[in-house]
Amino acid sequence: MGNSNMDFGGKASGRLLARLLVGTALGASMLTAAAPTSVAHAQSATRAQNINLPAQPLGQSLKQLAAQTGLQIAFGTAEIGGASAPAVSGNLSPEQALQSLLAGSGLNYRFTGPNTVSVQSAAASAATGGLSVSANGAVVLDTIDVTTMGSGGSVNNVQITAEDLAQKAPADLQEVFANEPKVAVGGSTSSSQKVYVQGIEENNLAVTVDGARQNNKVFHHNTTNLIDPSLLKAVSVDAGVAPADAGPGALGGSIAYETKDARDLLEPGKSLGGLVTGTYDFNSKTSTVGLSAYGMKDGFEFFGYLNFAKGDNYTGGDGKVIDGTSANLLSGIGKVAYQAENGHRFELSHEQLRDDAPRPFRANMGSITNPKKGEVPIRDYTLDRSSTVFTYTDESPEGWWDPKVVIAYTSARVEIPIYPAPTYQGIGKTESFNGKAENRFAFDIGTVTAGFDFYKDKAHLDAKSDTSTEHASNVGIYAQARLEPWERTRLSFGARGDNQWFEGTKGQKWTNAGLSGNISGEYDIIPDFLTAKAGYSHVWAGVPLAENFIMNPNWNYGAGPKPVTSDNLTAGLLATYEGFTLEGSIFRTDIYDARTPRYGVGLGIQTRDVRSQGFTISGGYDWGAGNVSVKYANIDVTIDGKPADSDTGTYLVTPVGQIITLSAVHQFDDWGVKVGGDVEIALEDKLLKGHEVVNIFAEYQPESHPNLTFRGEVKNLFDEDYASRATYGQEFTNVNPLLEPGRSFRLSATAKF
């Protein structure tokens, strides 16, 4: 790759060796601890956890089991029919709960991957052969240890489950995506972090929170989507190829964030519950407190969560205090829902986040050596993001009726003082009214999801003479099939058509339309061992709105801005054997006519062509009580055929290069102790410095008080002085990048009641 240049010489090699030794020791210690442990066919499905399912229709119970455990359950509504399920609650493994639900129903289940299972009728199961009967009368098919396509039908998918988030206990998006080298997060504070998937910035992906479209391209020095990880239940990333029902604008894939609700937290047998969390970071003297209350009764549900973080500037690995990095974050979410006995479910939620603190003048940099006249090193930033979502689903679908309706309003707002003097407040705000209505049709060989979606987006800047507004509206129709047409074969393919109306800063209007399509597939070359997979998509995304703070009321759009399109390709092999996995894949994304406007009158429709390509290799072992993994990503990004830089790539791409991650974790059930750690190694190349960072943690849940959890962490154990690989400006001599915190001790406690 163009920017790949390994350098293992001198002082860097010593640091790298030390980090690798720590990573090796972590993995070896976990493997040693796990030596006596037998390997189950699906380790994550055999871990006991609190499960609470009332007596209700079977289809509803299966969906709730999936939501509570992270287990992916595929079933045909025609096969489930009107079957009922008994109440199931207690400290059970997902597989034990599934067995209890299916006992006496005449239905069987088959694990098609470590965390995926298919429920079938007895006739369908018999056709595949190899049946065995479990102790409680449920029929279990022979295990197939093949990871199926991601939940959206992608063959290049990153799933971060509720279990993963509980293990990571993330404080920001960097920690959410830790150990996933194909996903890079730049910026050290929540207010400056941007997510890049295979080098492609998130504005070029279809990003949703609880199904609500996010339109947050406000200010390039700030985060794109302000996310509080404490509110999250799961995250799903389609890297490159995304299905048609992921939403419009999936040029480089999609990211779907899902937040918690009452069903995720309520203890078995209880109708009311609460949660209190407290965390203290000794580096920045930051205290974080979270309070939650939730309940379920007679079909009604409520959930409320409030989180507050307050602290000082942190100290970097060089021992210097990094100004403008203090914490002052307030976030919360409220949900109410009603589910009728016939399965009709109505949910209304509102999420609000606010970050209000002094930041570097350019919040995604430490400083520059040539500031403009009149600039100050620190200025106040106020960021607000809100999302209001109404969702309707049928939790007991029958036949071909399995609908979902989402209607949402989302907004993001940034307020900063504009320099030089006399200063005034500049306010940028984006808004989106969006939604979708779709139905999933179940067939014997799979499902087809079809529907329509829409958005009405607005980007507005309030800044005296530069006050400007752009509008974009879109209506799309789509269909996505997810099928198993033949034995050992899984296919996902779909298409969508979009019609967009765009309005410029002077009220000029243009209408554009286009088609998108995708196809992905997996084939088990050697059943139970080796799977090949590949996917391709072409995406038409219309004209994206410009960033608020560079909009010009006098832009000359000429004949009109060009719609942006992309092509994505991925292919790979996956081998699995008794808990071991080995995977390799290649990918390429080409984005054409990507809009990159600048303030100049003639630059409002400026475009560039982008390419991201590379490969990933990963391996791991899961022994039930723990796991270890090693992952490597080599990502090369170009803009107009030249190596990308983070300035030209604003809102498009960032240089990534080569990244290695190692992680290991083990649960000592007899002691109630979990220990683990991870290592990130970014290899030095022609443009970017390398770094090696080690994090470790230990967690304790006393047997006498299982509602209490205590956790201790050391972030950046060796006090590395570095900036995250995706952080802006590391290639430029006049930029002092925003450095990450140095060694940080963190203590936390959680109490459920």
HELIX and SHEET records of a PDB file:
HELIX    1   1 GLY A   10  ALA A   34  1                                  25    
HELIX    2   2 GLN A   43  ALA A   45  5                                   3    
HELIX    3   3 LEU A   58  THR A   69  1                                  12    
HELIX    4   4 THR A   77  ILE A   80  1                                   4    
HELIX    5   5 PRO A   94  LEU A  102  1                                   9    
HELIX    6   6 ALA A  122  THR A  128  1                                   7    
HELIX    7   7 ALA A  162  LYS A  168  1                                   7    
HELIX    8   8 LEU A  173  VAL A  176  1                                   4    
HELIX    9   9 GLU A  202  ASN A  204  5                                   3    
HELIX   10  10 PRO A  229  LEU A  231  5                                   3    
HELIX   11  11 ALA A  244  ALA A  246  5                                   3    
HELIX   12  12 ALA A  262  LEU A  265  1                                   4    
HELIX   13  13 LYS A  464  ASP A  466  5                                   3    
HELIX   14  14 ASN A  548  ILE A  550  5                                   3    
SHEET    1   A 2 GLN A  49  LEU A  53  0                                        
SHEET    2   A 2 VAL A  88  LEU A  92 -1                                        
SHEET    1   B 2 GLN A  56  PRO A  57  0                                        
SHEET    2   B 2 SER A  84  ALA A  85 -1                                        
SHEET    1   C 5 GLN A  72  PHE A  75  0                                        
SHEET    2   C 5 THR A 116  SER A 121  1                                        
SHEET    3   C 5 LEU A 107  GLY A 113 -1                                        
SHEET    4   C 5 VAL A 139  LEU A 141  1                                        
SHEET    5   C 5 LEU A 131  VAL A 133 -1                                        
SHEET    1   D 5 ASN A 157  ILE A 160  0                                        
SHEET    2   D 5 LEU A 232  ALA A 239 -1                                        
SHEET    3   D 5 GLY A 253  THR A 259 -1                                        
SHEET    4   D 5 ALA A 206  VAL A 209  1                                        
SHEET    5   D 5 ALA A 212  ARG A 213 -1                                        
SHEET    1   E 3 VAL A 183  GLY A 186  0                                        
SHEET    2   E 3 LYS A 194  VAL A 197 -1                                        
SHEET    3   E 3 ILE A 200  GLU A 201 -1                                        
SHEET    1   F23 LYS A 642  PRO A 643  0                                        
SHEET    2   F23 GLY A 626  ILE A 639 -1                                        
SHEET    3   F23 THR A 607  ASP A 622 -1                                        
SHEET    4   F23 PHE A 580  ARG A 595 -1                                        
SHEET    5   F23 THR A 565  TYR A 577 -1                                        
SHEET    6   F23 LEU A 530  TRP A 540 -1                                        
SHEET    7   F23 LYS A 509  ILE A 526 -1                                        
SHEET    8   F23 THR A 489  GLU A 503 -1                                        
SHEET    9   F23 SER A 468  LEU A 483 -1                                        
SHEET   10   F23 GLY A 446  ASP A 462 -1                                        
SHEET   11   F23 TYR A 424  PHE A 443 -1                                        
SHEET   12   F23 PRO A 403  ILE A 418 -1                                        
SHEET   13   F23 ILE A 378  ASP A 394 -1                                        
SHEET   14   F23 HIS A 344  PRO A 360 -1                                        
SHEET   15   F23 ASN A 328  GLN A 339 -1                                        
SHEET   16   F23 PHE A 300  LYS A 310 -1                                        
SHEET   17   F23 THR A 286  LYS A 297 -1                                        
SHEET   18   F23 LEU A 272  ASP A 281 -1                                        
SHEET   19   F23 SER A 744  LYS A 752 -1                                        
SHEET   20   F23 LEU A 708  LYS A 715 -1                                        
SHEET   21   F23 HIS A 691  TYR A 700 -1                                        
SHEET   22   F23 VAL A 673  ALA A 682 -1                                        
SHEET   23   F23 GLY A 657  PHE A 668 -1                                        
SHEET    1   G 2 MET A 365  ILE A 368  0                                        
SHEET    2   G 2 VAL A 735  PRO A 737 -1                                        
END                                                                             
